Amino acid sequence: MEYKQIQELIKTINKSNISELCIEEGEFKIIIKQELAAPAQYVSMPQMSMPMQQAAPQQPAAPAPQASAPAAEKPAAPAGSSNTTTIKSPMIGTFYRSPSPDKPVFVNVGDEIKAGQVLCIIEAMKLFNEIESEVNGRLVKVVADDSSPVEYDQPLFIIEPM
C-alpha cells in the first residue's frame, strides 16, 4: 500500500464514525484507530438551596437517565442524627476523592468545609463533574469508596454543620 493511500484512509476515517480500521494485504498490515469520545472536561455543579425539612426519607432511587446537562447537586438532607448533613450524588457515575491519582484528596475526615468547596469529582460519560459542599461544617465521614461507581442520590459525605 502506498503512502498516499494510507493518508487518504486516515482522512476518511477522521471524517467518519469508525473507531478502528484494520487492513491486511499479504505481509502488510495497518491498523488505524481514533478516539470518538470528547476530551474530559471539569464542570462545576450549580448550587441549589432548599429548606432542610423538605428532604424525603432515604429510599433506593431508580437511576434516572441523564440527558444533556447533569442535574444540580441534591440539597443536603439530614442523616441519622439531626446535627449532621448528608451530601448525596447528583448523578450516576464514578466517584473520585482527588483530581487525579497522583494528587491529594480534596477533603479528609475532620477537615473544615466551606460552602462551595469542591469535595469530590464524579465522572459521568467522560465528563468530570466537581461536587461542591452546600454547607459550612466539619467532615465527619466519607461514605463512598474512591474510584467506585455511585448511583443517583447515594450518600457521599456526612458533614456536621458549624
PyMOL CGO cylinders between C-alpha atoms (Angstrom):
from pymol import cmd
from pymol.cgo import CYLINDER

trace = [
    CYLINDER, 0.00, 0.00, 0.00, 1.35, 3.42, -0.90, 0.3, 1, 1, 1, 1, 1, 1,
    CYLINDER, 1.35, 3.42, -0.90, 1.81, 6.36, 1.42, 0.3, 1, 1, 1, 1, 1, 1,
    CYLINDER, 1.81, 6.36, 1.42, -0.84, 8.45, -0.39, 0.3, 1, 1, 1, 1, 1, 1,
    CYLINDER, -0.84, 8.45, -0.39, -3.39, 5.65, 0.01, 0.3, 1, 1, 1, 1, 1, 1,
    CYLINDER, -3.39, 5.65, 0.01, -2.66, 5.49, 3.75, 0.3, 1, 1, 1, 1, 1, 1,
    CYLINDER, -2.66, 5.49, 3.75, -3.09, 9.28, 4.03, 0.3, 1, 1, 1, 1, 1, 1,
    CYLINDER, -3.09, 9.28, 4.03, -6.45, 9.08, 2.23, 0.3, 1, 1, 1, 1, 1, 1,
    CYLINDER, -6.45, 9.08, 2.23, -7.59, 6.28, 4.57, 0.3, 1, 1, 1, 1, 1, 1,
    CYLINDER, -7.59, 6.28, 4.57, -6.69, 8.36, 7.62, 0.3, 1, 1, 1, 1, 1, 1,
    CYLINDER, -6.69, 8.36, 7.62, -8.58, 11.38, 6.26, 0.3, 1, 1, 1, 1, 1, 1,
    CYLINDER, -8.58, 11.38, 6.26, -11.64, 9.22, 5.52, 0.3, 1, 1, 1, 1, 1, 1,
    CYLINDER, -11.64, 9.22, 5.52, -11.57, 7.63, 9.00, 0.3, 1, 1, 1, 1, 1, 1,
    CYLINDER, -11.57, 7.63, 9.00, -11.30, 11.07, 10.65, 0.3, 1, 1, 1, 1, 1, 1,
    CYLINDER, -11.30, 11.07, 10.65, -14.44, 12.24, 8.83, 0.3, 1, 1, 1, 1, 1, 1,
    CYLINDER, -14.44, 12.24, 8.83, -16.44, 9.13, 9.77, 0.3, 1, 1, 1, 1, 1, 1,
    CYLINDER, -16.44, 9.13, 9.77, -17.75, 7.50, 12.97, 0.3, 1, 1, 1, 1, 1, 1,
    CYLINDER, -17.75, 7.50, 12.97, -15.45, 4.50, 12.53, 0.3, 1, 1, 1, 1, 1, 1,
    CYLINDER, -15.45, 4.50, 12.53, -13.30, 3.98, 15.60, 0.3, 1, 1, 1, 1, 1, 1,
    CYLINDER, -13.30, 3.98, 15.60, -10.94, 1.33, 14.18, 0.3, 1, 1, 1, 1, 1, 1,
    CYLINDER, -10.94, 1.33, 14.18, -9.92, 0.01, 10.76, 0.3, 1, 1, 1, 1, 1, 1,
    CYLINDER, -9.92, 0.01, 10.76, -7.63, -2.95, 10.13, 0.3, 1, 1, 1, 1, 1, 1,
    CYLINDER, -7.63, -2.95, 10.13, -6.33, -3.83, 6.62, 0.3, 1, 1, 1, 1, 1, 1,
    CYLINDER, -6.33, -3.83, 6.62, -4.13, -6.79, 5.74, 0.3, 1, 1, 1, 1, 1, 1,
    CYLINDER, -4.13, -6.79, 5.74, -2.56, -7.40, 2.31, 0.3, 1, 1, 1, 1, 1, 1,
    CYLINDER, -2.56, -7.40, 2.31, -0.13, -10.31, 2.40, 0.3, 1, 1, 1, 1, 1, 1,
    CYLINDER, -0.13, -10.31, 2.40, 2.53, -9.47, 4.99, 0.3, 1, 1, 1, 1, 1, 1,
    CYLINDER, 2.53, -9.47, 4.99, 1.44, -5.81, 5.15, 0.3, 1, 1, 1, 1, 1, 1,
    CYLINDER, 1.44, -5.81, 5.15, -0.92, -4.91, 7.98, 0.3, 1, 1, 1, 1, 1, 1,
    CYLINDER, -0.92, -4.91, 7.98, -2.18, -1.49, 9.07, 0.3, 1, 1, 1, 1, 1, 1,
    CYLINDER, -2.18, -1.49, 9.07, -4.48, -0.59, 11.95, 0.3, 1, 1, 1, 1, 1, 1,
    CYLINDER, -4.48, -0.59, 11.95, -5.95, 2.90, 12.18, 0.3, 1, 1, 1, 1, 1, 1,
    CYLINDER, -5.95, 2.90, 12.18, -7.71, 3.88, 15.42, 0.3, 1, 1, 1, 1, 1, 1,
    CYLINDER, -7.71, 3.88, 15.42, -9.37, 7.09, 16.50, 0.3, 1, 1, 1, 1, 1, 1,
    CYLINDER, -9.37, 7.09, 16.50, -10.83, 8.27, 19.80, 0.3, 1, 1, 1, 1, 1, 1,
    CYLINDER, -10.83, 8.27, 19.80, -14.53, 9.09, 19.35, 0.3, 1, 1, 1, 1, 1, 1,
    CYLINDER, -14.53, 9.09, 19.35, -15.26, 10.45, 22.83, 0.3, 1, 1, 1, 1, 1, 1,
    CYLINDER, -15.26, 10.45, 22.83, -14.90, 14.13, 23.67, 0.3, 1, 1, 1, 1, 1, 1,
    CYLINDER, -14.90, 14.13, 23.67, -11.95, 15.12, 25.88, 0.3, 1, 1, 1, 1, 1, 1,
    CYLINDER, -11.95, 15.12, 25.88, -12.53, 15.17, 29.62, 0.3, 1, 1, 1, 1, 1, 1,
    CYLINDER, -12.53, 15.17, 29.62, -13.87, 18.43, 30.99, 0.3, 1, 1, 1, 1, 1, 1,
    CYLINDER, -13.87, 18.43, 30.99, -14.27, 19.67, 34.53, 0.3, 1, 1, 1, 1, 1, 1,
    CYLINDER, -14.27, 19.67, 34.53, -17.72, 21.06, 35.20, 0.3, 1, 1, 1, 1, 1, 1,
    CYLINDER, -17.72, 21.06, 35.20, -18.71, 22.89, 38.36, 0.3, 1, 1, 1, 1, 1, 1,
    CYLINDER, -18.71, 22.89, 38.36, -22.16, 21.96, 39.62, 0.3, 1, 1, 1, 1, 1, 1,
    CYLINDER, -22.16, 21.96, 39.62, -24.54, 24.87, 40.40, 0.3, 1, 1, 1, 1, 1, 1,
    CYLINDER, -24.54, 24.87, 40.40, -25.78, 25.13, 43.96, 0.3, 1, 1, 1, 1, 1, 1,
    CYLINDER, -25.78, 25.13, 43.96, -29.43, 24.88, 44.94, 0.3, 1, 1, 1, 1, 1, 1,
    CYLINDER, -29.43, 24.88, 44.94, -30.79, 25.79, 48.32, 0.3, 1, 1, 1, 1, 1, 1,
    CYLINDER, -30.79, 25.79, 48.32, -33.91, 24.26, 49.79, 0.3, 1, 1, 1, 1, 1, 1,
    CYLINDER, -33.91, 24.26, 49.79, -35.15, 24.11, 53.37, 0.3, 1, 1, 1, 1, 1, 1,
    CYLINDER, -35.15, 24.11, 53.37, -33.86, 21.07, 55.23, 0.3, 1, 1, 1, 1, 1, 1,
    CYLINDER, -33.86, 21.07, 55.23, -37.32, 19.87, 56.34, 0.3, 1, 1, 1, 1, 1, 1,
    CYLINDER, -37.32, 19.87, 56.34, -38.38, 19.14, 52.74, 0.3, 1, 1, 1, 1, 1, 1,
    CYLINDER, -38.38, 19.14, 52.74, -35.97, 16.22, 52.39, 0.3, 1, 1, 1, 1, 1, 1,
    CYLINDER, -35.97, 16.22, 52.39, -37.69, 12.87, 51.89, 0.3, 1, 1, 1, 1, 1, 1,
    CYLINDER, -37.69, 12.87, 51.89, -36.70, 9.71, 53.78, 0.3, 1, 1, 1, 1, 1, 1,
    CYLINDER, -36.70, 9.71, 53.78, -33.96, 7.70, 52.10, 0.3, 1, 1, 1, 1, 1, 1,
    CYLINDER, -33.96, 7.70, 52.10, -35.23, 5.15, 49.63, 0.3, 1, 1, 1, 1, 1, 1,
    CYLINDER, -35.23, 5.15, 49.63, -33.39, 3.33, 46.87, 0.3, 1, 1, 1, 1, 1, 1,
    CYLINDER, -33.39, 3.33, 46.87, -33.94, 5.52, 43.82, 0.3, 1, 1, 1, 1, 1, 1,
    CYLINDER, -33.94, 5.52, 43.82, -34.28, 4.12, 40.34, 0.3, 1, 1, 1, 1, 1, 1,
    CYLINDER, -34.28, 4.12, 40.34, -31.50, 5.52, 38.17, 0.3, 1, 1, 1, 1, 1, 1,
    CYLINDER, -31.50, 5.52, 38.17, -32.81, 8.43, 36.14, 0.3, 1, 1, 1, 1, 1, 1,
    CYLINDER, -32.81, 8.43, 36.14, -31.38, 8.82, 32.64, 0.3, 1, 1, 1, 1, 1, 1,
    CYLINDER, -31.38, 8.82, 32.64, -29.14, 11.85, 32.40, 0.3, 1, 1, 1, 1, 1, 1,
    CYLINDER, -29.14, 11.85, 32.40, -29.95, 13.94, 29.33, 0.3, 1, 1, 1, 1, 1, 1,
    CYLINDER, -29.95, 13.94, 29.33, -27.78, 16.76, 28.06, 0.3, 1, 1, 1, 1, 1, 1,
    CYLINDER, -27.78, 16.76, 28.06, -26.88, 18.57, 31.30, 0.3, 1, 1, 1, 1, 1, 1,
    CYLINDER, -26.88, 18.57, 31.30, -26.29, 16.83, 34.63, 0.3, 1, 1, 1, 1, 1, 1,
    CYLINDER, -26.29, 16.83, 34.63, -28.78, 17.55, 37.39, 0.3, 1, 1, 1, 1, 1, 1,
    CYLINDER, -28.78, 17.55, 37.39, -27.78, 20.06, 40.02, 0.3, 1, 1, 1, 1, 1, 1,
    CYLINDER, -27.78, 20.06, 40.02, -26.39, 18.73, 43.29, 0.3, 1, 1, 1, 1, 1, 1,
    CYLINDER, -26.39, 18.73, 43.29, -29.14, 17.44, 45.56, 0.3, 1, 1, 1, 1, 1, 1,
    CYLINDER, -29.14, 17.44, 45.56, -29.77, 19.60, 48.56, 0.3, 1, 1, 1, 1, 1, 1,
    CYLINDER, -29.77, 19.60, 48.56, -28.22, 18.41, 51.76, 0.3, 1, 1, 1, 1, 1, 1,
    CYLINDER, -28.22, 18.41, 51.76, -30.51, 16.10, 53.70, 0.3, 1, 1, 1, 1, 1, 1,
    CYLINDER, -30.51, 16.10, 53.70, -30.38, 15.18, 57.36, 0.3, 1, 1, 1, 1, 1, 1,
    CYLINDER, -30.38, 15.18, 57.36, -28.52, 11.99, 58.12, 0.3, 1, 1, 1, 1, 1, 1,
    CYLINDER, -28.52, 11.99, 58.12, -29.28, 9.68, 61.02, 0.3, 1, 1, 1, 1, 1, 1,
    CYLINDER, -29.28, 9.68, 61.02, -28.96, 12.44, 63.60, 0.3, 1, 1, 1, 1, 1, 1,
    CYLINDER, -28.96, 12.44, 63.60, -30.36, 15.95, 63.35, 0.3, 1, 1, 1, 1, 1, 1,
    CYLINDER, -30.36, 15.95, 63.35, -26.96, 17.63, 63.70, 0.3, 1, 1, 1, 1, 1, 1,
    CYLINDER, -26.96, 17.63, 63.70, -25.41, 16.22, 60.51, 0.3, 1, 1, 1, 1, 1, 1,
    CYLINDER, -25.41, 16.22, 60.51, -25.96, 16.84, 56.81, 0.3, 1, 1, 1, 1, 1, 1,
    CYLINDER, -25.96, 16.84, 56.81, -25.57, 14.26, 54.06, 0.3, 1, 1, 1, 1, 1, 1,
    CYLINDER, -25.57, 14.26, 54.06, -24.16, 15.27, 50.68, 0.3, 1, 1, 1, 1, 1, 1,
    CYLINDER, -24.16, 15.27, 50.68, -25.61, 12.93, 48.04, 0.3, 1, 1, 1, 1, 1, 1,
    CYLINDER, -25.61, 12.93, 48.04, -24.61, 12.13, 44.49, 0.3, 1, 1, 1, 1, 1, 1,
    CYLINDER, -24.61, 12.13, 44.49, -26.49, 14.24, 41.93, 0.3, 1, 1, 1, 1, 1, 1,
    CYLINDER, -26.49, 14.24, 41.93, -25.86, 11.67, 39.18, 0.3, 1, 1, 1, 1, 1, 1,
    CYLINDER, -25.86, 11.67, 39.18, -24.75, 8.17, 38.25, 0.3, 1, 1, 1, 1, 1, 1,
    CYLINDER, -24.75, 8.17, 38.25, -21.01, 7.87, 37.69, 0.3, 1, 1, 1, 1, 1, 1,
    CYLINDER, -21.01, 7.87, 37.69, -17.64, 7.05, 39.20, 0.3, 1, 1, 1, 1, 1, 1,
    CYLINDER, -17.64, 7.05, 39.20, -16.69, 8.74, 42.49, 0.3, 1, 1, 1, 1, 1, 1,
    CYLINDER, -16.69, 8.74, 42.49, -13.16, 10.17, 42.84, 0.3, 1, 1, 1, 1, 1, 1,
    CYLINDER, -13.16, 10.17, 42.84, -11.83, 11.83, 46.00, 0.3, 1, 1, 1, 1, 1, 1,
    CYLINDER, -11.83, 11.83, 46.00, -8.91, 13.54, 44.21, 0.3, 1, 1, 1, 1, 1, 1,
    CYLINDER, -8.91, 13.54, 44.21, -8.49, 15.37, 40.89, 0.3, 1, 1, 1, 1, 1, 1,
    CYLINDER, -8.49, 15.37, 40.89, -6.05, 12.70, 39.65, 0.3, 1, 1, 1, 1, 1, 1,
    CYLINDER, -6.05, 12.70, 39.65, -4.39, 9.57, 41.09, 0.3, 1, 1, 1, 1, 1, 1,
    CYLINDER, -4.39, 9.57, 41.09, -1.12, 11.41, 41.87, 0.3, 1, 1, 1, 1, 1, 1,
    CYLINDER, -1.12, 11.41, 41.87, -2.80, 14.39, 43.60, 0.3, 1, 1, 1, 1, 1, 1,
    CYLINDER, -2.80, 14.39, 43.60, -4.03, 14.59, 47.22, 0.3, 1, 1, 1, 1, 1, 1,
    CYLINDER, -4.03, 14.59, 47.22, -7.71, 14.14, 48.08, 0.3, 1, 1, 1, 1, 1, 1,
    CYLINDER, -7.71, 14.14, 48.08, -9.97, 17.20, 48.10, 0.3, 1, 1, 1, 1, 1, 1,
    CYLINDER, -9.97, 17.20, 48.10, -11.07, 16.73, 51.74, 0.3, 1, 1, 1, 1, 1, 1,
    CYLINDER, -11.07, 16.73, 51.74, -10.27, 14.44, 54.68, 0.3, 1, 1, 1, 1, 1, 1,
    CYLINDER, -10.27, 14.44, 54.68, -12.32, 13.45, 57.71, 0.3, 1, 1, 1, 1, 1, 1,
    CYLINDER, -12.32, 13.45, 57.71, -12.04, 16.23, 60.29, 0.3, 1, 1, 1, 1, 1, 1,
    CYLINDER, -12.04, 16.23, 60.29, -11.42, 18.99, 57.73, 0.3, 1, 1, 1, 1, 1, 1,
    CYLINDER, -11.42, 18.99, 57.73, -13.39, 22.22, 57.99, 0.3, 1, 1, 1, 1, 1, 1,
    CYLINDER, -13.39, 22.22, 57.99, -15.59, 22.56, 54.88, 0.3, 1, 1, 1, 1, 1, 1,
    CYLINDER, -15.59, 22.56, 54.88, -16.89, 25.81, 53.42, 0.3, 1, 1, 1, 1, 1, 1,
    CYLINDER, -16.89, 25.81, 53.42, -19.98, 26.16, 51.20, 0.3, 1, 1, 1, 1, 1, 1,
    CYLINDER, -19.98, 26.16, 51.20, -18.89, 25.98, 47.56, 0.3, 1, 1, 1, 1, 1, 1,
    CYLINDER, -18.89, 25.98, 47.56, -15.73, 23.98, 48.34, 0.3, 1, 1, 1, 1, 1, 1,
    CYLINDER, -15.73, 23.98, 48.34, -15.08, 21.04, 46.00, 0.3, 1, 1, 1, 1, 1, 1,
    CYLINDER, -15.08, 21.04, 46.00, -15.49, 17.73, 47.86, 0.3, 1, 1, 1, 1, 1, 1,
    CYLINDER, -15.49, 17.73, 47.86, -15.03, 15.21, 45.06, 0.3, 1, 1, 1, 1, 1, 1,
    CYLINDER, -15.03, 15.21, 45.06, -15.41, 14.52, 41.34, 0.3, 1, 1, 1, 1, 1, 1,
    CYLINDER, -15.41, 14.52, 41.34, -17.98, 12.27, 39.71, 0.3, 1, 1, 1, 1, 1, 1,
    CYLINDER, -17.98, 12.27, 39.71, -17.11, 11.07, 36.22, 0.3, 1, 1, 1, 1, 1, 1,
    CYLINDER, -17.11, 11.07, 36.22, -20.14, 10.50, 34.02, 0.3, 1, 1, 1, 1, 1, 1,
    CYLINDER, -20.14, 10.50, 34.02, -19.86, 9.82, 30.30, 0.3, 1, 1, 1, 1, 1, 1,
    CYLINDER, -19.86, 9.82, 30.30, -16.23, 11.07, 30.14, 0.3, 1, 1, 1, 1, 1, 1,
    CYLINDER, -16.23, 11.07, 30.14, -17.17, 14.35, 31.88, 0.3, 1, 1, 1, 1, 1, 1,
    CYLINDER, -17.17, 14.35, 31.88, -15.66, 15.12, 35.27, 0.3, 1, 1, 1, 1, 1, 1,
    CYLINDER, -15.66, 15.12, 35.27, -18.19, 16.94, 37.46, 0.3, 1, 1, 1, 1, 1, 1,
    CYLINDER, -18.19, 16.94, 37.46, -16.96, 18.72, 40.59, 0.3, 1, 1, 1, 1, 1, 1,
    CYLINDER, -16.96, 18.72, 40.59, -19.31, 18.20, 43.54, 0.3, 1, 1, 1, 1, 1, 1,
    CYLINDER, -19.31, 18.20, 43.54, -19.33, 21.14, 45.93, 0.3, 1, 1, 1, 1, 1, 1,
    CYLINDER, -19.33, 21.14, 45.93, -20.48, 21.46, 49.53, 0.3, 1, 1, 1, 1, 1, 1,
    CYLINDER, -20.48, 21.46, 49.53, -23.67, 23.38, 50.18, 0.3, 1, 1, 1, 1, 1, 1,
    CYLINDER, -23.67, 23.38, 50.18, -22.96, 23.94, 53.86, 0.3, 1, 1, 1, 1, 1, 1,
    CYLINDER, -22.96, 23.94, 53.86, -20.17, 25.12, 56.14, 0.3, 1, 1, 1, 1, 1, 1,
    CYLINDER, -20.17, 25.12, 56.14, -19.08, 22.49, 58.62, 0.3, 1, 1, 1, 1, 1, 1,
    CYLINDER, -19.08, 22.49, 58.62, -16.70, 19.69, 59.54, 0.3, 1, 1, 1, 1, 1, 1,
    CYLINDER, -16.70, 19.69, 59.54, -16.38, 16.49, 57.51, 0.3, 1, 1, 1, 1, 1, 1,
    CYLINDER, -16.38, 16.49, 57.51, -17.49, 13.62, 59.74, 0.3, 1, 1, 1, 1, 1, 1,
    CYLINDER, -17.49, 13.62, 59.74, -17.43, 10.68, 57.33, 0.3, 1, 1, 1, 1, 1, 1,
    CYLINDER, -17.43, 10.68, 57.33, -16.70, 9.79, 53.70, 0.3, 1, 1, 1, 1, 1, 1,
    CYLINDER, -16.70, 9.79, 53.70, -19.39, 7.23, 52.82, 0.3, 1, 1, 1, 1, 1, 1,
    CYLINDER, -19.39, 7.23, 52.82, -18.44, 6.31, 49.23, 0.3, 1, 1, 1, 1, 1, 1,
    CYLINDER, -18.44, 6.31, 49.23, -15.26, 4.44, 48.29, 0.3, 1, 1, 1, 1, 1, 1,
    CYLINDER, -15.26, 4.44, 48.29, -12.73, 6.14, 45.99, 0.3, 1, 1, 1, 1, 1, 1,
    CYLINDER, -12.73, 6.14, 45.99, -12.90, 5.07, 42.31, 0.3, 1, 1, 1, 1, 1, 1,
    CYLINDER, -12.90, 5.07, 42.31, -16.17, 3.23, 42.89, 0.3, 1, 1, 1, 1, 1, 1,
    CYLINDER, -16.17, 3.23, 42.89, -19.44, 3.56, 40.98, 0.3, 1, 1, 1, 1, 1, 1,
    CYLINDER, -19.44, 3.56, 40.98, -22.14, 5.66, 42.64, 0.3, 1, 1, 1, 1, 1, 1,
    CYLINDER, -22.14, 5.66, 42.64, -25.85, 5.92, 41.95, 0.3, 1, 1, 1, 1, 1, 1,
    CYLINDER, -25.85, 5.92, 41.95, -28.14, 8.90, 41.85, 0.3, 1, 1, 1, 1, 1, 1,
    CYLINDER, -28.14, 8.90, 41.85, -28.99, 10.13, 45.37, 0.3, 1, 1, 1, 1, 1, 1,
    CYLINDER, -28.99, 10.13, 45.37, -26.38, 7.86, 47.01, 0.3, 1, 1, 1, 1, 1, 1,
    CYLINDER, -26.38, 7.86, 47.01, -24.81, 9.37, 50.17, 0.3, 1, 1, 1, 1, 1, 1,
    CYLINDER, -24.81, 9.37, 50.17, -21.21, 10.52, 49.61, 0.3, 1, 1, 1, 1, 1, 1,
    CYLINDER, -21.21, 10.52, 49.61, -20.27, 12.60, 52.66, 0.3, 1, 1, 1, 1, 1, 1,
    CYLINDER, -20.27, 12.60, 52.66, -21.61, 13.34, 56.13, 0.3, 1, 1, 1, 1, 1, 1,
    CYLINDER, -21.61, 13.34, 56.13, -20.94, 16.87, 57.35, 0.3, 1, 1, 1, 1, 1, 1,
    CYLINDER, -20.94, 16.87, 57.35, -21.57, 18.38, 60.77, 0.3, 1, 1, 1, 1, 1, 1,
    CYLINDER, -21.57, 18.38, 60.77, -22.74, 21.97, 60.17, 0.3, 1, 1, 1, 1, 1, 1,
    CYLINDER, -22.74, 21.97, 60.17, -21.00, 24.78, 62.07, 0.3, 1, 1, 1, 1, 1, 1,
]
cmd.load_cgo(trace, "trace")
